[in-house]
Amino acid sequence: SSGINAEWPLRPGFEAMTLFSQSSKLVKPNNEAPTDVEMTVSQALLDLEANSELSSALRGLYFVGAEEILIRDDKVAIVVHIPYPQQKIYHKIQARLVRELEKKLSGKHVIFLARRRILSKPTRHSRNLSKQKRPRSRTLTSVHSAILDDLVYPAEIIGQRRRIKLDGSQIIKIHLEKAAQINTETKLDTYTAVYKRLTGKDVVFEYRD
């Protein structure tokens, strides 16, 4: 599961149907069982909440899924899906949180992605059934762009261009600010592999002044 299309709202009383508890940082819908990766991430977050400088900041935060993505034969990254409404709070501590989690998770790269829902383009029939216009933030293009921003945060994307290969396939070149190189250079292959896994699109990153 890529985690892109599975947004679900927290409704009053919905918490009772999830695995969320005082001993977990994971909330999943419909009583879905946690995976081994999700249990590991949950425990690592609980440890940091119990005994670290991030303790107060982590209180009340949770995640909605996690998965391992193979980067290459000897390297695996962990993608942690967080609720979109909590993303701004995560961003305040994300750089420190990622460093601490990577220590606890055997040096595996950790990526935080907000869970967003893609709404399909309305057909003439569906348009008649619903007068509500599809929000721009729910289009495929917008969600894929937001994933790129999430991937490289706190670095900023300052430009991008598409290149068409001879076989007709596309590759997206993403320009990152030069100042971010020291903190992101070792993760570029992770960004590329995660984006390919989630969107099916090829992307490369380079630095620009």
C-alpha positions in Angstrom: 0.0 0.0 0.0 1.5 3.3 -1.0 -0.4 5.3 1.5 -1.5 7.9 -1.0 -5.1 7.0 -1.6 -6.1 5.9 1.8 -7.1 9.0 3.7 -9.7 8.5 6.4 -11.3 11.1 8.7 -11.2 10.8 12.5 -14.9 11.1 13.5 -16.3 11.3 17.0 -16.1 7.8 18.5 -13.9 6.6 15.7 -10.9 6.2 18.0 -12.7 3.2 19.7 -12.4 1.3 16.4 -8.7 1.8 16.1 -5.5 0.4 17.6 -4.8 3.8 19.2 -4.1 3.5 22.9 -1.8 4.9 25.6 0.8 2.3 24.6 0.8 3.0 20.9 1.5 6.0 18.6 -0.3 4.3 15.7 -3.9 4.9 14.6 -5.3 2.7 11.9 -8.8 2.4 10.6 -11.1 -0.6 10.9 -9.1 -2.3 13.5 -6.4 -3.2 11.0 -3.5 -5.1 12.5 -0.2 -3.3 12.7 2.8 -4.6 10.7 6.1 -5.4 12.3 7.5 -2.1 10.9 4.6 -0.1 12.3 5.1 -1.7 15.8 8.8 -0.9 15.6 8.2 2.8 14.7 5.5 3.1 17.4 7.8 1.8 20.1 10.7 4.1 19.0 8.3 7.1 19.2 7.1 6.0 22.6 10.7 5.7 23.8 11.5 9.2 22.6 8.3 10.5 24.1 9.2 8.9 27.5 12.8 9.9 27.6 14.1 12.6 25.3 14.1 16.3 24.7 11.3 15.7 22.3 9.0 14.3 25.0 6.5 17.2 25.3 6.5 17.9 21.6 5.6 14.3 20.8 2.7 14.1 23.2 -0.5 13.9 21.2 1.2 13.1 17.9 0.6 9.9 16.1 1.1 8.2 12.8 -1.3 6.3 10.5 1.0 3.8 8.8 4.6 2.9 8.1 6.4 0.8 5.4 9.8 -0.2 4.4 11.0 0.6 0.9 14.1 -1.0 -0.7 16.5 1.6 -1.9 19.2 -0.9 -3.1 20.4 -4.3 -2.0 22.0 -3.2 1.2 19.7 -0.2 2.1 16.1 0.2 3.3 14.2 3.3 4.2 11.2 3.6 6.4 8.3 5.8 5.3 6.1 7.0 8.1 2.7 8.3 7.1 1.3 11.0 9.3 -2.1 12.6 9.5 -2.2 15.7 7.3 -3.7 17.9 10.1 -0.6 17.2 12.3 2.0 17.9 9.6 2.8 21.5 10.8 3.4 20.2 14.3 5.7 17.5 13.1 7.6 20.0 10.9 8.5 22.0 14.1 10.5 19.0 15.4 11.1 16.9 12.2 14.8 17.5 11.7 15.6 16.4 15.3 13.0 13.6 15.3 14.4 12.1 12.1 17.9 12.1 13.6 16.7 10.4 16.8 14.6 7.8 15.0 17.4 6.9 12.6 19.6 6.2 15.6 17.0 3.9 17.0 16.2 2.2 13.7 19.7 1.0 12.9 20.6 3.9 10.7 17.7 3.4 8.2 16.6 6.6 6.5 13.3 7.9 7.9 10.9 9.8 5.7 7.7 11.5 7.0 4.9 11.9 4.5 1.5 13.5 5.2 -1.3 11.2 4.1 -3.4 12.8 1.3 -6.2 11.6 -0.8 -6.3 11.8 -4.6 -9.8 12.5 -6.0 -10.3 11.2 -9.5 -11.2 13.6 -12.3 -15.0 13.9 -12.4 -16.8 12.4 -15.4 -19.9 14.0 -16.9 -22.1 11.5 -15.0 -20.4 12.0 -11.6 -20.5 15.8 -12.1 -24.2 15.6 -12.3 -24.4 13.5 -9.1 -22.3 15.9 -7.1 -22.1 19.7 -7.6 -19.1 19.9 -5.4 -15.9 20.9 -7.3 -12.8 18.8 -6.8 -10.3 20.7 -4.7 -7.1 21.5 -6.6 -5.1 20.0 -3.6 -6.7 16.6 -4.3 -5.6 16.3 -7.9 -3.0 13.7 -8.9 -0.6 16.4 -10.0 -1.0 18.3 -6.7 -0.6 15.3 -4.5 2.5 14.1 -6.3 4.0 17.6 -6.0 3.2 17.7 -2.3 5.0 14.3 -1.9 8.1 15.8 -3.3 7.9 18.7 -0.8 7.4 16.3 2.0 10.3 14.1 0.9 13.0 16.8 1.0 11.7 18.8 4.0 13.1 20.9 5.6 15.1 21.5 2.3 13.2 23.6 -0.3 12.6 22.9 -3.9 13.6 25.9 -6.0 12.8 24.6 -9.4 12.1 21.6 -11.6 12.0 20.6 -15.3 10.9 17.5 -17.2 13.1 15.7 -19.8 11.6 13.4 -22.3 13.7 10.3 -23.1 14.1 8.8 -26.5 11.6 6.0 -25.5 9.0 8.6 -24.6 9.3 8.2 -20.9 9.8 11.3 -18.7 12.3 12.1 -16.0 11.7 15.0 -13.6 14.8 17.0 -12.5 14.3 18.6 -9.1 16.5 21.6 -8.1 17.2 21.9 -4.4 18.8 24.9 -2.7 22.6 24.6 -2.5 22.4 25.3 1.3 20.6 22.0 1.8 23.3 19.9 0.3 25.1 19.1 3.5 22.0 17.6 5.1 20.4 15.9 2.1 23.2 14.7 -0.1 23.4 11.2 1.4 19.6 10.8 1.0 19.1 11.6 -2.6 18.9 7.9 -3.7 16.3 7.4 -0.9 14.2 10.3 -2.2 14.4 8.9 -5.7 13.4 5.4 -4.8 10.6 6.4 -2.5 9.1 8.8 -5.0 9.3 6.1 -7.7 7.6 3.5 -5.4 4.8 5.9 -4.5 4.1 7.6 -7.8 5.7 5.4 -10.5 7.6 8.5 -11.7 11.3 8.9 -12.3 13.0 11.8 -10.5 16.5 13.0 -10.0 17.8 15.7 -7.7 20.5 18.3 -8.2 21.6 21.4 -6.3 21.4 25.0 -7.5 22.6 28.3 -6.1 
